[in-house]
Amino acid sequence: MAIDLITSYEAEINRLNQSIQNREQLFDQNQLNDQEMKELADDIFQRWLINKFLQYLRQEQERRRQAAQPTQ
């Protein structure tokens, strides 16, 4: 289940990265309206938050992997 969630988060981050990159180009050209500027800020925050969740899931996955290894 965690693997599915990790995969889902990674896909969403990729989608957000593309959206952010497209809007950054428009921002650099001073072509964003107020709504698009808000959407850019929302995407940046959402990517940050998903990265935090993803980091936690990967740490937990690694902890469980290490706990499952037999001790010598």
C-alpha positions as MATLAB code, in Angstrom:
seq = 'MAIDLITSYEAEINRLNQSIQNREQLFDQNQLNDQEMKELADDIFQRWLINKFLQYLRQEQERRRQAAQPTQ';
ca = [
       0.000    0.000    0.000;
       2.759    2.457    0.889;
       4.432    1.703   -2.432;
       1.224    2.646   -4.277;
       1.019    5.870   -2.285;
       4.666    6.664   -2.995;
       4.112    6.064   -6.709;
       1.008    8.239   -6.649;
       2.832   11.058   -4.857;
       5.738   10.856   -7.300;
       3.352   11.117  -10.252;
       1.632   14.127   -8.691;
       4.990   15.815   -8.067;
       5.911   15.278  -11.718;
       2.613   16.830  -12.795;
       3.121   19.777  -10.452;
       6.703   20.262  -11.651;
       5.464   20.582  -15.229;
       2.715   23.009  -14.224;
       5.144   25.097  -12.177;
       7.700   25.158  -14.975;
       5.097   26.339  -17.494;
       3.841   29.065  -15.179;
       7.368   30.158  -14.270;
       8.026   30.844  -17.944;
       4.898   32.983  -18.124;
       5.882   34.702  -14.867;
       9.337   35.513  -16.265;
       7.628   37.063  -19.297;
       5.263   39.012  -17.016;
       2.270   37.236  -18.568;
       0.522   35.785  -15.495;
      -2.799   37.197  -14.375;
      -3.828   37.203  -10.709;
      -5.606   33.830  -10.905;
      -2.637   32.160  -12.611;
      -0.302   33.657  -10.002;
      -2.455   32.145   -7.247;
      -2.439   28.780   -9.042;
       1.369   28.932   -9.274;
       1.631   29.613   -5.543;
      -0.842   26.793   -4.810;
       1.139   24.352   -6.970;
       4.415   25.302   -5.276;
       2.934   24.781   -1.815;
       1.240   21.538   -2.824;
       4.526   20.188   -4.236;
       6.339   21.132   -1.026;
       3.709   19.416    1.120;
       3.633   16.242   -0.988;
       7.438   16.127   -0.828;
       7.197   16.195    2.976;
       4.707   13.304    2.956;
       6.857   11.423    0.459;
       9.956   11.920    2.587;
       8.130   10.516    5.615;
       6.841    7.502    3.660;
      10.299    6.701    2.305;
      11.824    6.934    5.777;
       9.140    4.644    7.165;
       9.615    2.221    4.275;
      13.372    2.115    4.952;
      12.830    1.667    8.691;
      10.529   -1.289    8.044;
      12.931   -2.776    5.521;
      15.757   -2.623    8.051;
      13.555   -4.042   10.815;
      12.655   -6.994    8.583;
      16.284   -7.908    7.959;
      17.514  -10.804   10.075;
      20.099   -9.885   12.674;
      23.379  -11.763   12.822;
];
